[in-house]
């Protein structure tokens, strides 16, 4: 069996991408939360109902 090593990642690459990834994840999460929270579709309401109540999000 041979051992393989991975090349190190440049220090600047990971730290500069992290804020962008966090911002995109936050926007996606908030978008999904508000889409489910304010959607008139009953399917969205039922899918997110219990989670909204645990987060004190008014839904009715």
MIDOSE-1310 file (N, C-alpha, C; in nm, 2 decimals, decimal comma, always signed):
residues 60
xxxx	+0,08/-0,12/+0,00/+0,00/+0,00/+0,00/+0,09/+0,12/+0,00; +0,05/+0,22/-0,08/+0,13/+0,34/-0,09/+0,06/+0,45/-0,02; +0,13/+0,54/+0,04/+0,07/+0,66/+0,10/+0,07/+0,78/+0,01; -0,04/+0,85/+0,00/-0,05/+0,97/-0,08/-0,07/+1,09/+0,01
xxxx	-0,01/+1,20/-0,02/-0,03/+1,32/+0,05/-0,10/+1,42/-0,04; -0,18/+1,50/+0,02/-0,25/+1,61/-0,05/-0,17/+1,73/-0,05; -0,18/+1,81/-0,15/-0,11/+1,94/-0,16/-0,18/+2,04/-0,07; -0,11/+2,12/+0,01/-0,17/+2,21/+0,10/-0,25/+2,32/+0,02
xxxx	-0,35/+2,36/+0,08/-0,44/+2,47/+0,02/-0,37/+2,60/+0,05; -0,37/+2,69/-0,04/-0,31/+2,83/-0,01/-0,39/+2,89/+0,10; -0,32/+2,96/+0,19/-0,39/+3,02/+0,30/-0,49/+3,13/+0,27; -0,47/+3,21/+0,17/-0,56/+3,31/+0,13/-0,69/+3,26/+0,06
xxxx	-0,69/+3,14/+0,00/-0,80/+3,09/-0,07/-0,92/+3,06/+0,02; -0,89/+2,99/+0,13/-1,00/+2,95/+0,22/-1,06/+3,06/+0,29; -0,97/+3,15/+0,34/-1,02/+3,26/+0,43/-1,10/+3,36/+0,34; -1,07/+3,38/+0,22/-1,14/+3,48/+0,14/-1,28/+3,42/+0,09
xxxx	-1,29/+3,29/+0,08/-1,41/+3,23/+0,03/-1,52/+3,21/+0,14; -1,47/+3,21/+0,26/-1,56/+3,18/+0,38/-1,67/+3,28/+0,39; -1,64/+3,41/+0,39/-1,75/+3,51/+0,41/-1,85/+3,50/+0,30; -1,81/+3,47/+0,18/-1,90/+3,46/+0,07/-1,99/+3,34/+0,09
xxxx	-1,94/+3,23/+0,13/-2,02/+3,11/+0,15/-2,11/+3,13/+0,27; -2,07/+3,20/+0,37/-2,16/+3,22/+0,49/-2,28/+3,32/+0,44; -2,24/+3,42/+0,37/-2,35/+3,51/+0,32/-2,45/+3,44/+0,23; -2,40/+3,36/+0,14/-2,49/+3,28/+0,05/-2,58/+3,19/+0,13
xxxx	-2,52/+3,12/+0,22/-2,60/+3,02/+0,31/-2,70/+3,10/+0,39; -2,67/+3,21/+0,44/-2,76/+3,29/+0,52/-2,88/+3,34/+0,43; -2,85/+3,39/+0,31/-2,95/+3,44/+0,22/-3,04/+3,32/+0,18; -2,99/+3,21/+0,15/-3,07/+3,09/+0,11/-3,16/+3,05/+0,23
xxxx	-3,10/+3,04/+0,35/-3,18/+3,00/+0,46/-3,29/+3,10/+0,49; -3,26/+3,23/+0,49/-3,37/+3,33/+0,52/-3,47/+3,33/+0,41; -3,43/+3,31/+0,29/-3,52/+3,31/+0,18/-3,62/+3,19/+0,19; -3,57/+3,08/+0,23/-3,66/+2,96/+0,24/-3,75/+2,98/+0,36
xxxx	-3,70/+3,03/+0,47/-3,78/+3,06/+0,59/-3,90/+3,15/+0,56; -3,87/+3,26/+0,49/-3,97/+3,36/+0,46/-4,06/+3,31/+0,35; -4,01/+3,23/+0,26/-4,10/+3,18/+0,15/-4,20/+3,08/+0,22; -4,16/+3,00/+0,31/-4,25/+2,91/+0,38/-4,34/+2,98/+0,47
xxxx	-4,29/+3,09/+0,54/-4,36/+3,16/+0,63/-4,48/+3,25/+0,58; -4,45/+3,30/+0,46/-4,55/+3,40/+0,41/-4,62/+3,34/+0,28; -4,60/+3,22/+0,25/-4,66/+3,16/+0,13/-4,81/+3,13/+0,16; -4,90/+3,15/+0,07/-5,03/+3,12/+0,09/-5,06/+2,97/+0,07
xxxx	-4,96/+2,90/+0,01/-4,98/+2,76/-0,02/-4,99/+2,67/+0,10; -5,09/+2,59/+0,12/-5,10/+2,51/+0,24/-4,99/+2,41/+0,25; -4,94/+2,36/+0,14/-4,83/+2,26/+0,15/-4,70/+2,32/+0,21; -4,67/+2,44/+0,18/-4,55/+2,51/+0,24/-4,58/+2,53/+0,39
xxxx	-4,71/+2,57/+0,42/-4,74/+2,60/+0,56/-4,73/+2,47/+0,64; -4,78/+2,36/+0,60/-4,78/+2,24/+0,67/-4,63/+2,18/+0,68; -4,55/+2,20/+0,58/-4,42/+2,15/+0,59/-4,33/+2,22/+0,69; -4,36/+2,35/+0,71/-4,28/+2,43/+0,80/-4,35/+2,47/+0,93
xxxx	-4,47/+2,42/+0,95/-4,55/+2,46/+1,06/-4,48/+2,44/+1,20; -4,44/+2,32/+1,23/-4,38/+2,30/+1,36/-4,25/+2,37/+1,38; -4,17/+2,39/+1,27/-4,04/+2,46/+1,29/-4,07/+2,61/+1,32; -4,17/+2,66/+1,25/-4,20/+2,80/+1,27/-4,25/+2,83/+1,41
xxxx	-4,32/+2,74/+1,47/-4,37/+2,76/+1,61/-4,25/+2,75/+1,70; -4,16/+2,66/+1,68/-4,04/+2,65/+1,77/-3,95/+2,77/+1,76; -3,96/+2,85/+1,65/-3,88/+2,97/+1,64/-3,96/+3,09/+1,66; -4,08/+3,08/+1,72/-4,17/+3,19/+1,75/-4,20/+3,28/+1,62
xxxx	-4,21/+3,21/+1,51/-4,25/+3,28/+1,39/-4,40/+3,27/+1,37; -4,47/+3,38/+1,37/-4,61/+3,38/+1,36/-4,66/+3,33/+1,22; -4,75/+3,23/+1,23/-4,80/+3,18/+1,11/-4,95/+3,18/+1,10; -5,02/+3,20/+1,21/-5,17/+3,22/+1,20/-5,22/+3,32/+1,30
